[in-house]
């Protein structure tokens, strides 16, 4: 906990840069998957331009393009509709798993790298979840390609919880990409953050998930995270 709180601001900013880049690249990969190539290319450019700490707020710029391309131009995350309910539930499941793992490694989840709300007990979990969000998005679109006109049912919630045990691809500059369950990926992400905090390891040690390009048609694999 002492080491976490003493992490220098430049290191926090570099970690946040890496997290945002992975998130936007995963979003772009999912847009490619749903044949939104122009929007995907725009997001990949945003990801390349992310600077330390994301002072230009590329994360928010990408979100505006992403959700409208993913669902439809009229979609926004504030609407009361099935997709938003499903996304919120899936995010909550992954967020809880990240928070539990952080506590297991001795972190104070209220103290984030970027998120810093005094009313939020899980700011650090909200930092780390960002690259995982597109995996939830992909699950929702895969199982509900046409948005149902109904409330979220218990069976829908069970399907989203099952995502924790599905295989994802984990990427790190310090190791070759590998496949593992989402729960195991979260463990590796938090373990990497622990090494960065305790051993002053490079920020590239933070292993993060990337959208599986095996199920995505792409022409520019060199842009993959």
C-alpha positions as CSV (number, residue, x, y, z in Angstrom):
1,X,0.0,0.0,0.0
2,X,2.9,2.3,0.8
3,X,4.5,1.6,-2.5
4,X,1.2,2.1,-4.4
5,X,0.7,5.5,-2.8
6,X,4.3,6.5,-3.5
7,X,4.2,5.7,-7.2
8,X,5.5,8.8,-9.0
9,X,3.1,10.8,-11.2
10,X,5.1,10.2,-14.4
11,X,4.8,6.4,-13.9
12,X,1.0,6.8,-13.3
13,X,0.7,8.7,-16.5
14,X,2.7,6.2,-18.6
15,X,0.5,3.4,-17.2
16,X,-2.7,5.3,-18.1
17,X,-1.3,5.9,-21.6
18,X,-0.8,2.2,-22.1
19,X,-4.3,1.4,-20.7
20,X,-6.0,3.9,-23.0
21,X,-4.0,2.7,-26.0
22,X,-5.1,-0.9,-25.4
23,X,-8.7,0.1,-24.9
24,X,-8.9,2.1,-28.1
25,X,-7.2,-0.5,-30.1
26,X,-9.5,-3.2,-28.8
27,X,-12.4,-0.9,-29.7
28,X,-11.1,-0.5,-33.2
29,X,-10.6,-4.2,-33.6
30,X,-14.3,-4.8,-32.7
31,X,-15.4,-2.1,-35.1
32,X,-13.4,-4.0,-37.8
33,X,-15.3,-7.1,-36.8
34,X,-18.7,-5.4,-37.5
35,X,-17.4,-4.0,-40.8
36,X,-17.0,-0.4,-39.6
37,X,-13.6,0.0,-41.2
38,X,-13.5,3.8,-41.5
39,X,-14.4,4.2,-37.8
40,X,-11.9,1.5,-36.9
41,X,-9.1,3.3,-38.8
42,X,-9.9,6.6,-37.0
43,X,-9.7,4.9,-33.7
44,X,-6.3,3.3,-34.5
45,X,-5.0,6.7,-35.3
46,X,-6.3,8.0,-32.0
47,X,-4.6,5.2,-30.2
48,X,-1.3,6.0,-31.9
49,X,-1.6,9.6,-30.9
50,X,-2.3,8.9,-27.2
51,X,0.4,10.7,-25.1
52,X,1.5,10.1,-21.5
53,X,-1.5,10.7,-19.2
54,X,-3.8,11.1,-22.3
55,X,-4.0,14.9,-21.8
56,X,-5.9,15.2,-25.1
57,X,-8.6,12.9,-23.8
58,X,-8.4,10.5,-26.7
59,X,-10.3,8.0,-24.7
60,X,-13.5,10.1,-24.7
61,X,-13.0,11.0,-28.4
62,X,-12.8,7.3,-29.3
63,X,-15.9,6.5,-27.2
64,X,-18.0,8.9,-29.2
65,X,-17.0,7.3,-32.5
66,X,-17.0,3.7,-31.1
67,X,-20.5,3.3,-29.7
68,X,-22.3,5.0,-32.6
69,X,-20.4,2.7,-35.0
70,X,-20.9,-0.4,-32.9
71,X,-24.7,0.0,-32.5
72,X,-26.1,2.9,-34.5
73,X,-25.6,6.6,-35.0
74,X,-28.4,7.4,-32.5
75,X,-27.0,5.2,-29.7
76,X,-25.6,6.7,-26.5
77,X,-24.8,5.1,-23.2
78,X,-27.3,7.1,-21.2
79,X,-30.3,5.6,-22.9
80,X,-32.6,3.1,-21.1
81,X,-32.4,0.1,-23.4
82,X,-31.4,-3.6,-23.4
83,X,-27.9,-3.1,-24.7
84,X,-27.0,-0.5,-22.0
85,X,-28.4,-2.8,-19.3
86,X,-26.4,-5.7,-20.6
87,X,-23.2,-3.7,-21.0
88,X,-23.6,-2.2,-17.5
89,X,-24.1,-5.7,-16.0
90,X,-21.1,-7.1,-17.8
91,X,-18.9,-4.3,-16.8
92,X,-20.0,-4.7,-13.1
93,X,-19.1,-8.4,-13.2
94,X,-15.6,-7.7,-14.6
95,X,-15.1,-4.7,-12.3
96,X,-15.9,-6.8,-9.2
97,X,-13.4,-9.5,-10.3
98,X,-10.7,-6.8,-10.7
99,X,-11.4,-5.2,-7.4
100,X,-11.3,-8.6,-5.6
101,X,-8.0,-9.4,-7.2
102,X,-6.5,-6.0,-6.3
103,X,-7.4,-6.4,-2.7
104,X,-5.9,-9.9,-2.7
105,X,-2.6,-8.4,-3.9
106,X,-2.7,-5.8,-1.1
107,X,-3.7,-2.7,-3.2
108,X,-5.9,0.1,-2.0
109,X,-8.5,0.1,-4.8
110,X,-9.8,3.5,-3.8
111,X,-6.6,5.1,-5.1
112,X,-6.4,5.0,-8.9
113,X,-3.9,5.9,-11.5
114,X,-6.3,8.2,-13.3
115,X,-9.7,7.9,-11.7
116,X,-9.7,9.8,-8.4
117,X,-13.3,10.4,-7.3
118,X,-13.6,10.7,-3.5
119,X,-17.0,8.9,-3.7
120,X,-15.5,5.9,-5.5
121,X,-14.1,3.1,-3.5
122,X,-12.8,1.3,-6.6
123,X,-10.9,3.9,-8.7
124,X,-8.0,1.6,-9.4
125,X,-10.4,-1.1,-10.6
126,X,-12.0,1.5,-12.9
127,X,-8.6,2.2,-14.4
128,X,-7.7,-1.4,-15.1
129,X,-11.1,-2.4,-16.5
130,X,-10.9,-0.1,-19.5
131,X,-9.1,-2.5,-21.9
132,X,-11.5,-5.2,-20.8
133,X,-14.7,-3.3,-21.6
134,X,-14.6,-4.1,-25.4
135,X,-14.5,-7.9,-24.5
136,X,-17.8,-7.3,-22.7
137,X,-19.1,-5.4,-25.7
138,X,-18.1,-8.2,-28.0
139,X,-20.0,-10.8,-25.8
140,X,-23.1,-8.7,-25.9
141,X,-23.1,-8.2,-29.6
142,X,-22.2,-11.9,-30.3
143,X,-25.1,-13.3,-28.2
144,X,-27.6,-10.5,-29.0
145,X,-26.9,-9.5,-32.6
146,X,-30.3,-7.9,-32.8
147,X,-31.2,-6.0,-29.7
148,X,-34.2,-7.6,-27.8
149,X,-37.1,-5.3,-26.8
150,X,-37.1,-6.5,-23.2
151,X,-35.5,-6.2,-19.8
152,X,-32.3,-8.1,-18.9
153,X,-33.3,-11.6,-17.8
154,X,-31.5,-14.0,-15.4
155,X,-30.3,-16.1,-18.3
156,X,-28.7,-13.0,-19.9
157,X,-26.9,-12.3,-16.6
158,X,-25.7,-15.8,-16.4
159,X,-24.3,-15.5,-20.0
160,X,-22.4,-12.4,-19.0
161,X,-21.0,-13.9,-15.8
162,X,-19.7,-16.9,-17.9
163,X,-17.4,-14.4,-19.7
164,X,-15.1,-14.6,-16.7
165,X,-14.3,-18.2,-17.7
166,X,-13.9,-17.7,-21.4
167,X,-10.5,-17.5,-23.1
168,X,-9.0,-14.2,-24.0
169,X,-5.7,-13.1,-25.5
170,X,-3.2,-11.4,-23.2
171,X,-0.6,-9.1,-24.6
172,X,2.6,-7.8,-23.1
173,X,5.8,-6.3,-24.6
174,X,7.8,-8.3,-22.1
175,X,6.3,-11.7,-23.1
176,X,4.7,-13.4,-26.1
177,X,0.9,-13.2,-26.3
178,X,-0.9,-16.0,-24.7
179,X,-4.4,-17.4,-24.2
180,X,-6.0,-17.7,-20.8
181,X,-9.4,-17.3,-19.1
182,X,-10.5,-13.7,-18.4
183,X,-10.1,-14.3,-14.7
184,X,-6.5,-15.5,-15.2
185,X,-5.9,-12.5,-17.4
186,X,-7.1,-10.2,-14.6
187,X,-4.7,-11.9,-12.2
188,X,-1.8,-11.4,-14.6
189,X,-2.7,-7.7,-15.1
190,X,-2.8,-7.1,-11.3
191,X,0.3,-9.1,-10.8
192,X,2.1,-7.0,-13.4
193,X,1.0,-3.9,-11.7
194,X,2.3,-5.2,-8.4
195,X,5.7,-5.7,-10.0
196,X,5.7,-2.2,-11.4
197,X,4.8,-0.7,-8.0
198,X,7.1,-2.8,-5.8
199,X,10.1,-3.4,-8.1
200,X,10.0,-0.3,-10.3
201,X,9.5,-2.5,-13.3
202,X,8.8,-0.8,-16.7
203,X,5.2,0.0,-17.5
204,X,5.3,-2.4,-20.4
205,X,5.1,-5.2,-17.8
206,X,1.4,-4.4,-17.4
207,X,-0.1,-7.2,-19.4
208,X,-3.5,-6.3,-20.9
209,X,-6.1,-8.1,-23.0
210,X,-6.4,-7.5,-26.7
211,X,-9.2,-8.4,-29.0
212,X,-8.6,-11.8,-30.6
213,X,-7.6,-11.0,-34.3
214,X,-8.3,-14.7,-35.2
215,X,-12.0,-13.8,-35.5
216,X,-11.5,-10.3,-37.0
217,X,-10.7,-9.6,-40.6
218,X,-7.9,-7.0,-40.8
219,X,-5.5,-5.6,-43.4
220,X,-3.1,-3.8,-41.0
221,X,-2.0,-6.3,-38.4
222,X,1.0,-4.2,-37.6
223,X,-1.4,-1.8,-35.7
224,X,-2.5,-4.5,-33.3
225,X,-1.6,-3.7,-29.6
